[in-house]
Amino acid sequence: IFFTGCNKDSQVNAFMKEFETVTTEISDNLEAGKIDEAKKIFDKEKKPLKEKWFVIRGVWSFQVSDSVKKQMKTDPEENMKSVVTSANKAMEKYPTQATKIQAIVNDLSTLLK
């Protein structure tokens, strides 16, 4: 019972869902050529996501189940792969925006470090 009360799986799962939502919104905007909108989404969500990630890292080793730890390693990677794919498509369609697009991807990739 003690471990159940201290388990942070739901908190981690909520964070992963939020991160997925943000990366999907960014990907969709990149592909639609709405580069400035994608940047606005990142700028708006950066601080809250980073703060939540900091808390999660603090409880990672002892308050999160093994299955959620595994998921936490794979899900964000998949989300980032989608962003990179969208960014590559956007850079092909909108080559004059390539620098902005790459900056968004770089900023997003450092968020969970």
C-alpha positions as CSV (number, residue, x, y, z in Angstrom):
1,I,0.0,0.0,0.0
2,F,2.9,2.4,0.8
3,F,4.3,2.0,-2.7
4,T,0.9,2.5,-4.4
5,G,0.4,5.7,-2.5
6,C,3.8,7.0,-3.7
7,N,3.5,5.8,-7.3
8,K,3.7,8.6,-9.8
9,D,2.7,6.7,-12.9
10,S,-0.4,8.8,-13.5
11,Q,1.6,12.0,-13.3
12,V,4.2,10.7,-15.8
13,N,1.4,9.4,-18.1
14,A,-0.3,12.8,-18.0
15,F,3.0,14.5,-18.9
16,M,3.6,12.1,-21.8
17,K,0.1,12.8,-23.1
18,E,0.7,16.5,-22.9
19,F,4.0,16.2,-24.6
20,E,2.4,14.2,-27.4
21,T,-0.3,16.8,-27.8
22,V,2.2,19.6,-28.1
23,T,4.4,17.8,-30.5
24,T,1.4,16.9,-32.7
25,E,0.3,20.5,-32.8
26,I,3.8,21.6,-33.7
27,S,4.0,18.9,-36.4
28,D,0.7,19.8,-37.9
29,N,1.6,23.5,-38.0
30,L,5.0,22.8,-39.6
31,E,3.4,20.7,-42.3
32,A,0.8,23.4,-43.0
33,G,3.5,26.0,-43.4
34,K,2.5,27.8,-40.2
35,I,6.0,28.0,-38.9
36,D,5.4,31.1,-36.7
37,E,2.4,29.3,-35.2
38,A,4.5,26.2,-34.4
39,K,7.1,28.5,-32.7
40,K,4.3,30.2,-30.7
41,I,3.1,26.8,-29.5
42,F,6.6,25.8,-28.4
43,D,7.2,29.1,-26.7
44,K,3.9,28.9,-24.8
45,E,4.4,25.3,-23.7
46,K,8.2,25.2,-23.1
47,K,8.3,26.4,-19.5
48,P,5.4,24.3,-18.2
49,L,6.7,21.2,-19.9
50,K,10.2,21.8,-18.7
51,E,9.0,22.3,-15.1
52,K,6.9,19.1,-15.2
53,W,9.8,17.2,-16.7
54,F,12.1,18.4,-13.9
55,V,9.6,17.1,-11.3
56,I,9.3,13.8,-13.1
57,R,13.1,13.3,-13.3
58,G,13.2,13.7,-9.5
59,V,10.8,10.8,-8.9
60,W,11.9,8.7,-11.8
61,S,14.1,6.1,-10.2
62,F,11.9,5.1,-7.2
63,Q,8.3,6.2,-7.7
64,V,7.6,5.1,-11.3
65,S,6.8,1.6,-12.4
66,D,9.1,-0.2,-14.8
67,S,6.5,-0.3,-17.6
68,V,6.0,3.5,-17.4
69,K,9.8,4.0,-17.3
70,K,10.1,2.0,-20.5
71,Q,7.2,4.0,-22.1
72,M,8.8,7.3,-21.0
73,K,11.9,6.4,-23.0
74,T,10.1,5.3,-26.2
75,D,7.0,7.6,-26.4
76,P,8.9,10.9,-26.5
77,E,11.3,9.4,-29.0
78,E,8.4,8.5,-31.3
79,N,6.9,12.0,-30.8
80,M,10.2,13.6,-31.8
81,K,10.5,11.3,-34.9
82,S,7.1,12.6,-36.0
83,V,8.3,16.2,-35.5
84,V,11.4,15.6,-37.5
85,T,9.5,14.0,-40.3
86,S,7.1,16.9,-40.4
87,A,10.0,19.4,-40.2
88,N,11.7,17.7,-43.2
89,K,8.5,17.9,-45.2
90,A,8.1,21.5,-44.2
91,M,11.7,22.4,-45.2
92,E,11.1,20.8,-48.6
93,K,7.9,22.8,-49.1
94,Y,9.1,26.0,-47.5
95,P,12.9,26.1,-48.0
96,T,13.0,29.8,-47.1
97,Q,11.8,28.9,-43.6
98,A,14.3,26.1,-43.1
99,T,16.3,28.0,-40.5
100,K,13.2,28.7,-38.4
101,I,12.0,25.1,-38.7
102,Q,15.3,23.7,-37.7
103,A,15.5,26.0,-34.7
104,I,12.1,24.7,-33.5
105,V,13.2,21.1,-33.8
106,N,16.5,21.8,-32.0
107,D,14.7,23.7,-29.2
108,L,12.1,20.9,-28.8
109,S,14.8,18.2,-28.8
110,T,16.6,19.8,-25.8
111,L,13.4,20.2,-23.8
112,L,13.7,16.8,-22.1
113,K,17.4,16.8,-21.4
